[in-house]
Amino acid sequence: MLTATHSKFIRFLQEELSLSTSSIALALRYREQNPGPLPMILWQYGLVTIEQLDRIYNWLDSSER
């Protein structure tokens, strides 16, 4: 089951970064095979740019406060 924070993060990826549902699903499948931080997986597989990765980590940092 998804946590509220995870759901908000997925919504951020879709609404703010315009990532497709299929791109997010692909990254989640990769994560099952090779556990690691989802933002890094998105970047390693070319699903987000370095600038978007920075926005992701800024969002994660601000959501933890």
Secondary structure, DSSP 8 states (H G I E B T S, - for coil): ---HHHHHHHHHHHHTS---HHHHHHHHHHHHHS---HHHHHHHTTSS-HHHHHHHHHHHHHHT-
